[in-house]
Amino acid sequence: QAITDAKESNADFAIDLEYAENELKLAQERKIVLQNEIDILKNQINEKRNNLSGRKASLDLLNSLIDNTESSKFLMNDNNWKLTNEKNILGEIVGIDDEFGTAVTAALGDFAHSFVVDNLEDALAGINSLKNSKKGKSGFIIRNSIPEISAPNYDIKNNGAIGWLSEIARVDDVIRHALRGLLGKCAIVENLEIAESLIKQNLVDSTVTLAGEFLNSTGLIKGGSFTKTEGMWVGKKEKIQNITAEIKILNENIAKLQENLNEKTIEISAIDINELNQKVKKIEFQKAEMSKKINQLELKKDTLDNNLIMIEESVLRVQDELAEISDENILTVVVVMTKVVVGTDGESFVVHVEVEADIAVGVAVLPVVGVYGAVHAGAQV
């Protein structure tokens, strides 16, 4: 029973060991997966932080780009000239793709520096402020005075142009009408060759190349060198809004990634490989000790079994001897007795008496000792 109990315990240890080894293996695999995920998250966070730094730098640059004309700078900071809405300059509110920035700047010319106001009163107030302060002059686009002007009625793209400037620009409907009125049918083109072709065909009122060369149907051409930042302030408002939105999204993404990173860092910290290894070693030791105990018990059992076999063999030999005795049926025993006898005359003499007796053989094993020595084992008197 002891061996059976020990083997059952050892089987339990084997199950526990298999479970512990599997637990260790899964923990090691999970730790590798988590470490890879942590490394990826760190790289993603660093990448987005770099992007964030870049977008913040772009935002700072845009905020630093201002209309440097004296009148514009004065009116922007003039507290006496107050508007119901935010002060806006036309060039800053014309949304445009970066590749068209130089072209739009060249096409708008001085119009780009005009303030957009709601009504004539606001415009006159600005003009008076400039007069009183002697800070130059500025143009004003009055929103409630802009008439509705239809878009050109044909697609200039079919003639090699990129498109109509007034239609490419991202502005509200009122400002779009203003652009149509100020620029007429102005097409953005890739180069002067296409510009001249469109002018000669009387398909456009004016053209502007991506490099900033402006050509109109009256024979006027403007061009020259442009600084890197010259066209950047055009569409400034939209760019600031877009970059601000991008910064917000980047911050949100970084926060989510950081939260995910923190969760995985906590999870990987909770995985104690050393503790699991110790658990496996402990169960291995317990199993080994139980196996040793089983071997000892089995060795003891083998010894007892061998002794039992020897006893059984001895019993068989005795049974064989008894069988032989049974064949003789009667065992005859001769007993000689010696006794000293004293006579009436006082003399003594020795008397020897020899007795012969038949003893029936029984089943019990009982050694009998006689005068002549030991009687066969198994005799019963």
C-alpha positions as a Markdown table, in Angstrom:
| # | Residue | x | y | z |
|---|---|---|---|---|
| 1 | Gln | 0.0 | 0.0 | 0.0 |
| 2 | Ala | 2.9 | 2.3 | 0.8 |
| 3 | Ile | 4.3 | 1.8 | -2.7 |
| 4 | Thr | 0.9 | 2.4 | -4.3 |
| 5 | Asp | 0.5 | 5.6 | -2.3 |
| 6 | Ala | 4.0 | 6.8 | -3.2 |
| 7 | Lys | 3.4 | 6.1 | -6.9 |
| 8 | Glu | 0.1 | 8.0 | -6.8 |
| 9 | Ser | 1.9 | 11.0 | -5.1 |
| 10 | Asn | 4.7 | 10.7 | -7.8 |
| 11 | Ala | 2.1 | 10.7 | -10.5 |
| 12 | Asp | 0.6 | 13.9 | -9.0 |
| 13 | Phe | 4.1 | 15.4 | -8.9 |
| 14 | Ala | 4.5 | 14.5 | -12.6 |
| 15 | Ile | 1.2 | 16.3 | -13.4 |
| 16 | Asp | 2.3 | 19.3 | -11.3 |
| 17 | Leu | 5.7 | 19.3 | -13.0 |
| 18 | Glu | 4.1 | 19.2 | -16.5 |
| 19 | Tyr | 1.8 | 22.1 | -15.5 |
| 20 | Ala | 4.7 | 24.1 | -14.0 |
| 21 | Glu | 6.9 | 23.5 | -17.1 |
| 22 | Asn | 4.1 | 24.6 | -19.4 |
| 23 | Glu | 3.4 | 27.6 | -17.2 |
| 24 | Leu | 7.1 | 28.5 | -17.4 |
| 25 | Lys | 7.1 | 28.0 | -21.2 |
| 26 | Leu | 4.0 | 30.2 | -21.7 |
| 27 | Ala | 5.4 | 32.9 | -19.5 |
| 28 | Gln | 8.7 | 32.9 | -21.4 |
| 29 | Glu | 6.9 | 33.1 | -24.7 |
| 30 | Arg | 4.5 | 35.8 | -23.4 |
| 31 | Lys | 7.5 | 37.8 | -22.1 |
| 32 | Ile | 9.1 | 37.6 | -25.6 |
| 33 | Val | 5.9 | 38.8 | -27.2 |
| 34 | Leu | 5.4 | 41.6 | -24.7 |
| 35 | Gln | 9.0 | 42.7 | -25.1 |
| 36 | Asn | 8.6 | 42.9 | -28.9 |
| 37 | Glu | 5.3 | 44.8 | -28.5 |
| 38 | Ile | 7.0 | 47.2 | -26.0 |
| 39 | Asp | 9.8 | 47.8 | -28.4 |
| 40 | Ile | 7.4 | 48.5 | -31.2 |
| 41 | Leu | 5.3 | 50.8 | -29.0 |
| 42 | Lys | 8.5 | 52.7 | -28.0 |
| 43 | Asn | 9.5 | 53.1 | -31.6 |
| 44 | Gln | 6.0 | 54.3 | -32.5 |
| 45 | Ile | 6.0 | 56.8 | -29.6 |
| 46 | Asn | 9.4 | 58.1 | -30.6 |
| 47 | Glu | 8.3 | 58.4 | -34.2 |
| 48 | Lys | 5.1 | 60.3 | -33.3 |
| 49 | Arg | 7.0 | 62.5 | -30.9 |
| 50 | Asn | 9.4 | 63.4 | -33.7 |
| 51 | Asn | 6.4 | 64.2 | -35.9 |
| 52 | Leu | 4.9 | 66.2 | -33.1 |
| 53 | Ser | 8.1 | 68.2 | -32.7 |
| 54 | Gly | 8.1 | 68.8 | -36.5 |
| 55 | Arg | 4.5 | 69.9 | -36.5 |
| 56 | Lys | 5.1 | 72.2 | -33.5 |
| 57 | Ala | 8.0 | 73.7 | -35.3 |
| 58 | Ser | 5.9 | 74.3 | -38.4 |
| 59 | Leu | 3.2 | 75.9 | -36.3 |
| 60 | Asp | 5.8 | 78.2 | -34.7 |
| 61 | Leu | 7.1 | 79.1 | -38.1 |
| 62 | Leu | 3.6 | 79.9 | -39.4 |
| 63 | Asn | 2.8 | 82.0 | -36.4 |
| 64 | Ser | 6.0 | 83.9 | -37.0 |
| 65 | Leu | 5.0 | 84.5 | -40.7 |
| 66 | Ile | 3.2 | 87.8 | -40.8 |
| 67 | Asp | 2.3 | 90.3 | -43.4 |
| 68 | Asn | 5.3 | 92.6 | -43.1 |
| 69 | Thr | 3.8 | 95.6 | -44.8 |
| 70 | Glu | 3.8 | 98.5 | -42.4 |
| 71 | Ser | 0.0 | 99.1 | -42.7 |
| 72 | Ser | -0.9 | 95.4 | -42.1 |
| 73 | Lys | 1.4 | 95.1 | -39.0 |
| 74 | Phe | -0.1 | 98.4 | -37.6 |
| 75 | Leu | -3.8 | 97.5 | -38.1 |
| 76 | Met | -3.3 | 93.9 | -36.8 |
| 77 | Asn | -2.0 | 95.5 | -33.5 |
| 78 | Asp | -4.2 | 98.6 | -33.4 |
| 79 | Asn | -6.5 | 98.4 | -30.4 |
| 80 | Asn | -8.5 | 101.4 | -31.6 |
| 81 | Trp | -9.5 | 99.5 | -34.8 |
| 82 | Lys | -11.9 | 96.9 | -33.4 |
| 83 | Leu | -13.9 | 94.5 | -35.5 |
| 84 | Thr | -16.8 | 92.3 | -34.6 |
| 85 | Asn | -14.9 | 89.2 | -35.9 |
| 86 | Glu | -11.3 | 88.3 | -36.1 |
| 87 | Lys | -9.0 | 90.5 | -38.2 |
| 88 | Asn | -8.2 | 88.6 | -41.4 |
| 89 | Ile | -5.9 | 89.4 | -44.4 |
| 90 | Leu | -7.0 | 87.9 | -47.7 |
| 91 | Gly | -3.8 | 86.0 | -48.4 |
| 92 | Glu | -4.0 | 84.3 | -45.0 |
| 93 | Ile | -7.5 | 83.0 | -45.5 |
| 94 | Val | -7.1 | 81.6 | -49.0 |
| 95 | Gly | -6.6 | 77.9 | -48.4 |
| 96 | Ile | -4.3 | 76.3 | -51.0 |
| 97 | Asp | -2.0 | 73.3 | -51.4 |
| 98 | Asp | 1.6 | 74.0 | -50.7 |
| 99 | Glu | 2.6 | 73.4 | -54.4 |
| 100 | Phe | 0.4 | 76.4 | -55.4 |
| 101 | Gly | 1.5 | 78.8 | -52.7 |
| 102 | Thr | 4.0 | 80.7 | -54.8 |
| 103 | Ala | 1.6 | 80.9 | -57.8 |
| 104 | Val | -1.3 | 82.2 | -55.6 |
| 105 | Thr | 1.0 | 84.8 | -53.9 |
| 106 | Ala | 2.1 | 86.1 | -57.3 |
| 107 | Ala | -1.4 | 86.1 | -58.8 |
| 108 | Leu | -2.9 | 88.0 | -55.8 |
| 109 | Gly | -0.2 | 90.5 | -55.7 |
| 110 | Asp | -1.2 | 93.5 | -53.5 |
| 111 | Phe | -4.7 | 92.1 | -53.1 |
| 112 | Ala | -3.1 | 89.4 | -50.8 |
| 113 | His | -2.5 | 92.1 | -48.2 |
| 114 | Ser | -6.1 | 93.4 | -48.2 |
| 115 | Phe | -8.1 | 93.1 | -45.0 |
| 116 | Val | -11.4 | 91.3 | -45.2 |
| 117 | Val | -14.1 | 93.2 | -43.3 |
| 118 | Asp | -17.9 | 92.7 | -42.9 |
| 119 | Asn | -19.0 | 96.2 | -44.0 |
| 120 | Leu | -17.9 | 99.6 | -45.3 |
| 121 | Glu | -17.9 | 101.1 | -41.8 |
| 122 | Asp | -15.2 | 98.7 | -40.7 |
| 123 | Ala | -13.1 | 99.5 | -43.8 |
| 124 | Leu | -13.5 | 103.3 | -43.3 |
| 125 | Ala | -12.5 | 102.9 | -39.7 |
| 126 | Gly | -9.3 | 101.1 | -40.7 |
| 127 | Ile | -8.5 | 103.7 | -43.3 |
| 128 | Asn | -9.0 | 106.5 | -40.8 |
| 129 | Ser | -6.7 | 104.8 | -38.3 |
| 130 | Leu | -4.0 | 104.5 | -40.9 |
| 131 | Lys | -4.4 | 108.2 | -41.8 |
| 132 | Asn | -4.3 | 109.4 | -38.3 |
| 133 | Ser | -1.2 | 107.3 | -37.5 |
| 134 | Lys | 0.4 | 107.9 | -40.8 |
| 135 | Lys | 1.1 | 104.1 | -41.2 |
| 136 | Gly | 0.6 | 103.8 | -44.9 |
| 137 | Lys | -2.4 | 102.5 | -46.8 |
| 138 | Ser | -4.2 | 99.1 | -47.2 |
| 139 | Gly | -6.9 | 97.6 | -49.2 |
| 140 | Phe | -10.2 | 96.3 | -47.8 |
| 141 | Ile | -12.5 | 93.7 | -49.1 |
| 142 | Ile | -16.0 | 94.3 | -47.9 |
| 143 | Arg | -17.9 | 91.1 | -47.6 |
| 144 | Asn | -21.5 | 92.5 | -47.8 |
| 145 | Ser | -20.5 | 94.5 | -51.0 |
| 146 | Ile | -19.2 | 91.5 | -53.0 |
| 147 | Pro | -21.5 | 90.6 | -55.9 |
| 148 | Glu | -22.1 | 87.0 | -56.9 |
| 149 | Ile | -19.9 | 86.1 | -59.9 |
| 150 | Ser | -20.3 | 82.9 | -61.8 |
| 151 | Ala | -17.4 | 80.5 | -62.3 |
| 152 | Pro | -15.8 | 80.2 | -65.8 |
| 153 | Asn | -18.1 | 78.2 | -68.0 |
| 154 | Tyr | -15.5 | 75.8 | -69.4 |
| 155 | Asp | -12.9 | 73.5 | -68.0 |
| 156 | Ile | -9.4 | 75.0 | -68.6 |
| 157 | Lys | -7.8 | 71.7 | -67.8 |
| 158 | Asn | -8.6 | 70.4 | -71.3 |
| 159 | Asn | -6.2 | 73.1 | -72.6 |
| 160 | Gly | -3.2 | 72.1 | -70.5 |
| 161 | Ala | -3.8 | 74.2 | -67.5 |
| 162 | Ile | -3.9 | 72.9 | -63.9 |
| 163 | Gly | -7.1 | 74.7 | -63.2 |
| 164 | Trp | -8.8 | 78.1 | -62.4 |
| 165 | Leu | -7.2 | 79.7 | -59.4 |
| 166 | Ser | -10.6 | 80.9 | -58.0 |
| 167 | Glu | -11.9 | 77.4 | -58.1 |
| 168 | Ile | -8.8 | 75.6 | -56.8 |
| 169 | Ala | -8.6 | 77.9 | -53.7 |
| 170 | Arg | -10.4 | 76.6 | -50.5 |
| 171 | Val | -12.5 | 79.6 | -49.4 |
| 172 | Asp | -16.1 | 80.3 | -48.5 |
| 173 | Asp | -18.5 | 81.3 | -51.3 |
| 174 | Val | -18.3 | 85.0 | -50.6 |
| 175 | Ile | -14.5 | 85.1 | -50.9 |
| 176 | Arg | -14.7 | 82.9 | -54.0 |
| 177 | His | -16.9 | 85.5 | -55.7 |
| 178 | Ala | -14.2 | 88.1 | -54.6 |
| 179 | Leu | -11.4 | 86.1 | -56.2 |
| 180 | Arg | -13.4 | 85.7 | -59.5 |
| 181 | Gly | -13.9 | 89.5 | -59.5 |
| 182 | Leu | -10.4 | 90.4 | -58.6 |
| 183 | Leu | -8.5 | 87.9 | -60.9 |
| 184 | Gly | -11.1 | 87.2 | -63.5 |
| 185 | Lys | -10.4 | 84.0 | -65.5 |
| 186 | Cys | -6.9 | 83.3 | -64.0 |
| 187 | Ala | -5.5 | 79.9 | -64.7 |
| 188 | Ile | -2.6 | 78.1 | -62.9 |
| 189 | Val | -0.2 | 76.5 | -65.3 |
| 190 | Glu | 3.0 | 74.6 | -65.1 |
| 191 | Asn | 5.1 | 76.9 | -67.3 |
| 192 | Leu | 5.2 | 80.1 | -69.4 |
| 193 | Glu | 4.9 | 78.1 | -72.7 |
| 194 | Ile | 1.4 | 76.9 | -71.7 |
| 195 | Ala | 0.6 | 80.4 | -70.3 |
| 196 | Glu | 1.4 | 82.1 | -73.6 |
| 197 | Ser | -0.6 | 79.5 | -75.6 |
| 198 | Leu | -3.7 | 80.1 | -73.4 |
| 199 | Ile | -3.3 | 83.9 | -73.7 |
| 200 | Lys | -3.0 | 83.8 | -77.5 |
| 201 | Gln | -6.1 | 81.6 | -77.8 |
| 202 | Asn | -8.0 | 84.2 | -75.6 |
| 203 | Leu | -9.0 | 81.4 | -73.3 |
| 204 | Val | -8.0 | 83.2 | -70.1 |
| 205 | Asp | -7.7 | 86.7 | -68.7 |
| 206 | Ser | -4.5 | 85.9 | -66.9 |
| 207 | Thr | -2.2 | 83.0 | -66.0 |
| 208 | Val | 0.3 | 82.2 | -63.3 |
| 209 | Thr | 3.0 | 79.5 | -63.3 |
| 210 | Leu | 4.0 | 77.3 | -60.4 |
| 211 | Ala | 7.2 | 79.3 | -60.3 |
| 212 | Gly | 5.3 | 82.5 | -59.7 |
| 213 | Glu | 5.4 | 84.1 | -63.2 |
| 214 | Phe | 2.2 | 86.1 | -63.8 |
| 215 | Leu | 1.1 | 86.9 | -67.4 |
| 216 | Asn | -2.2 | 88.6 | -68.4 |
| 217 | Ser | -4.0 | 89.3 | -71.6 |
| 218 | Thr | -3.0 | 93.0 | -71.6 |
| 219 | Gly | 0.6 | 92.1 | -72.0 |
| 220 | Leu | 1.7 | 92.5 | -68.3 |
| 221 | Ile | 4.2 | 90.0 | -67.0 |
| 222 | Lys | 5.6 | 89.8 | -63.5 |
| 223 | Gly | 8.3 | 87.4 | -62.2 |
| 224 | Gly | 11.6 | 87.1 | -60.5 |
| 225 | Ser | 13.0 | 85.3 | -57.4 |
| 226 | Phe | 11.0 | 84.2 | -54.4 |
| 227 | Thr | 12.2 | 83.5 | -50.9 |
| 228 | Lys | 11.5 | 80.1 | -49.3 |
| 229 | Thr | 8.9 | 81.5 | -46.9 |
| 230 | Glu | 7.3 | 84.1 | -49.3 |
| 231 | Gly | 4.5 | 81.9 | -50.3 |
| 232 | Met | 4.1 | 80.1 | -47.0 |
| 233 | Trp | 2.0 | 82.8 | -45.3 |
| 234 | Val | -0.7 | 82.5 | -48.0 |
| 235 | Gly | -3.3 | 80.2 | -46.6 |
| 236 | Lys | -1.8 | 80.6 | -43.1 |
| 237 | Lys | -5.1 | 80.4 | -41.3 |
| 238 | Glu | -6.0 | 77.0 | -42.8 |
| 239 | Lys | -2.5 | 75.7 | -42.3 |
| 240 | Ile | -2.5 | 76.7 | -38.6 |
| 241 | Gln | -5.9 | 75.0 | -38.2 |
| 242 | Asn | -4.8 | 71.9 | -39.9 |
| 243 | Ile | -1.5 | 71.7 | -38.0 |
| 244 | Thr | -3.2 | 72.4 | -34.7 |
| 245 | Ala | -5.7 | 69.5 | -35.5 |
| 246 | Glu | -2.7 | 67.3 | -36.4 |
| 247 | Ile | -0.9 | 68.2 | -33.1 |
| 248 | Lys | -4.1 | 67.3 | -31.2 |
| 249 | Ile | -4.4 | 63.9 | -32.9 |
| 250 | Leu | -0.7 | 63.2 | -32.4 |
| 251 | Asn | -1.0 | 64.0 | -28.7 |
| 252 | Glu | -4.0 | 61.8 | -28.4 |
| 253 | Asn | -2.2 | 59.0 | -30.3 |
| 254 | Ile | 0.9 | 59.3 | -28.1 |
| 255 | Ala | -1.3 | 59.2 | -25.0 |
| 256 | Lys | -3.0 | 56.0 | -26.1 |
| 257 | Leu | 0.3 | 54.4 | -27.1 |
| 258 | Gln | 1.8 | 55.5 | -23.8 |
| 259 | Glu | -1.1 | 54.0 | -21.9 |
| 260 | Asn | -0.7 | 50.8 | -23.9 |
| 261 | Leu | 3.0 | 50.8 | -23.2 |
| 262 | Asn | 2.4 | 51.3 | -19.4 |
| 263 | Glu | -0.1 | 48.3 | -19.4 |
| 264 | Lys | 2.4 | 46.0 | -21.1 |
| 265 | Thr | 5.3 | 47.2 | -19.0 |
| 266 | Ile | 3.2 | 46.4 | -15.8 |
| 267 | Glu | 2.3 | 43.0 | -17.3 |
| 268 | Ile | 5.9 | 42.1 | -18.2 |
| 269 | Ser | 7.1 | 43.2 | -14.8 |
| 270 | Ala | 4.6 | 40.8 | -13.2 |
| 271 | Ile | 6.1 | 37.8 | -15.1 |
| 272 | Asp | 8.7 | 36.4 | -12.7 |
| 273 | Ile | 10.6 | 33.8 | -14.7 |
| 274 | Asn | 13.0 | 33.2 | -11.8 |
| 275 | Glu | 10.1 | 32.3 | -9.5 |
| 276 | Leu | 8.6 | 29.9 | -12.1 |
| 277 | Asn | 12.0 | 28.3 | -12.5 |
| 278 | Gln | 12.3 | 27.8 | -8.8 |
| 279 | Lys | 8.8 | 26.3 | -8.8 |
| 280 | Val | 9.8 | 23.8 | -11.5 |
| 281 | Lys | 13.0 | 22.9 | -9.7 |
| 282 | Lys | 11.1 | 22.4 | -6.4 |
| 283 | Ile | 8.6 | 20.0 | -8.0 |
| 284 | Glu | 11.5 | 18.2 | -9.8 |
| 285 | Phe | 13.2 | 17.7 | -6.4 |
| 286 | Gln | 10.0 | 16.5 | -4.8 |
| 287 | Lys | 9.4 | 14.1 | -7.7 |
| 288 | Ala | 13.0 | 12.9 | -7.5 |
| 289 | Glu | 12.7 | 12.3 | -3.7 |
| 290 | Met | 9.5 | 10.4 | -4.2 |
| 291 | Ser | 11.1 | 8.3 | -6.9 |
| 292 | Lys | 13.9 | 7.5 | -4.5 |
| 293 | Lys | 11.5 | 6.6 | -1.8 |
| 294 | Ile | 9.6 | 4.3 | -4.3 |
| 295 | Asn | 12.9 | 2.6 | -5.2 |
| 296 | Gln | 13.7 | 2.0 | -1.5 |
| 297 | Leu | 10.2 | 0.6 | -0.9 |
| 298 | Glu | 10.4 | -1.7 | -3.9 |
| 299 | Leu | 13.8 | -2.9 | -2.8 |
| 300 | Lys | 12.5 | -3.6 | 0.7 |
| 301 | Lys | 9.5 | -5.4 | -0.9 |
| 302 | Asp | 11.8 | -7.5 | -3.1 |
| 303 | Thr | 13.8 | -8.5 | 0.0 |
| 304 | Leu | 10.6 | -9.5 | 1.8 |
| 305 | Asp | 9.4 | -11.4 | -1.2 |
| 306 | Asn | 12.7 | -13.3 | -1.4 |
| 307 | Asn | 12.4 | -14.1 | 2.3 |
| 308 | Leu | 8.8 | -15.3 | 1.8 |
| 309 | Ile | 10.0 | -17.5 | -1.0 |
| 310 | Met | 12.7 | -19.0 | 1.2 |
| 311 | Ile | 10.1 | -19.6 | 3.9 |
| 312 | Glu | 7.7 | -21.2 | 1.4 |
| 313 | Glu | 10.5 | -23.4 | 0.1 |
| 314 | Ser | 11.3 | -24.4 | 3.7 |
| 315 | Val | 7.7 | -25.3 | 4.3 |
| 316 | Leu | 7.6 | -27.3 | 1.2 |
| 317 | Arg | 10.7 | -29.3 | 2.3 |
| 318 | Val | 9.1 | -29.9 | 5.7 |
| 319 | Gln | 5.9 | -31.0 | 4.0 |
| 320 | Asp | 8.0 | -33.4 | 1.8 |
| 321 | Glu | 9.6 | -34.9 | 4.9 |
| 322 | Leu | 6.2 | -35.2 | 6.6 |
| 323 | Ala | 5.0 | -36.9 | 3.5 |
| 324 | Glu | 7.8 | -39.4 | 3.8 |
| 325 | Ile | 7.1 | -40.0 | 7.5 |
| 326 | Ser | 3.4 | -40.5 | 6.7 |
| 327 | Asp | 4.4 | -43.4 | 4.4 |
| 328 | Glu | 5.9 | -45.3 | 7.4 |
| 329 | Asn | 2.7 | -44.8 | 9.5 |
| 330 | Ile | 4.3 | -45.9 | 12.9 |
| 331 | Leu | 7.4 | -44.8 | 14.4 |
| 332 | Thr | 9.0 | -47.3 | 16.9 |
| 333 | Val | 11.0 | -45.7 | 19.7 |
| 334 | Val | 13.2 | -47.7 | 22.1 |
| 335 | Val | 13.8 | -46.1 | 25.5 |
| 336 | Val | 16.4 | -47.3 | 27.9 |
| 337 | Met | 16.0 | -46.3 | 31.6 |
| 338 | Thr | 18.6 | -46.7 | 34.3 |
| 339 | Lys | 17.7 | -46.7 | 38.0 |
| 340 | Val | 19.7 | -47.3 | 41.2 |
| 341 | Val | 17.8 | -49.7 | 43.5 |
| 342 | Val | 18.6 | -50.1 | 47.3 |
| 343 | Gly | 17.8 | -53.6 | 48.8 |
| 344 | Thr | 16.5 | -54.5 | 52.3 |
| 345 | Asp | 20.0 | -55.5 | 53.4 |
| 346 | Gly | 21.2 | -52.0 | 52.5 |
| 347 | Glu | 23.0 | -53.0 | 49.4 |
| 348 | Ser | 22.4 | -51.0 | 46.2 |
| 349 | Phe | 22.5 | -52.1 | 42.6 |
| 350 | Val | 21.8 | -50.7 | 39.1 |
| 351 | Val | 18.8 | -51.9 | 37.1 |
| 352 | His | 18.6 | -51.2 | 33.3 |
| 353 | Val | 15.2 | -51.3 | 31.8 |
| 354 | Glu | 14.7 | -51.3 | 28.0 |
| 355 | Val | 11.2 | -50.2 | 26.8 |
| 356 | Glu | 10.1 | -50.4 | 23.2 |
| 357 | Ala | 7.0 | -48.3 | 22.3 |
| 358 | Asp | 5.2 | -47.7 | 19.1 |
| 359 | Ile | 4.3 | -43.9 | 18.5 |
| 360 | Ala | 1.7 | -42.9 | 16.0 |
| 361 | Val | 2.8 | -40.1 | 13.7 |
| 362 | Gly | 0.5 | -37.0 | 13.9 |
| 363 | Val | 0.3 | -33.8 | 12.0 |
| 364 | Ala | 1.8 | -31.3 | 14.5 |
| 365 | Val | 5.5 | -30.6 | 14.4 |
| 366 | Leu | 7.0 | -31.5 | 17.9 |
| 367 | Pro | 10.6 | -32.4 | 18.4 |
| 368 | Val | 11.1 | -35.3 | 20.9 |
| 369 | Val | 14.3 | -35.9 | 22.8 |
| 370 | Gly | 15.0 | -39.4 | 24.1 |
| 371 | Val | 17.8 | -41.2 | 25.8 |
| 372 | Tyr | 19.5 | -42.1 | 22.6 |
| 373 | Gly | 19.2 | -38.6 | 21.1 |
| 374 | Ala | 16.7 | -36.6 | 19.1 |
| 375 | Val | 13.7 | -38.2 | 17.7 |
| 376 | His | 12.7 | -37.2 | 14.1 |
| 377 | Ala | 11.0 | -33.8 | 14.0 |
| 378 | Gly | 7.4 | -34.1 | 13.4 |
| 379 | Ala | 6.8 | -37.0 | 15.9 |
| 380 | Gln | 4.0 | -36.6 | 18.4 |
| 381 | Val | 4.1 | -38.7 | 21.7 |
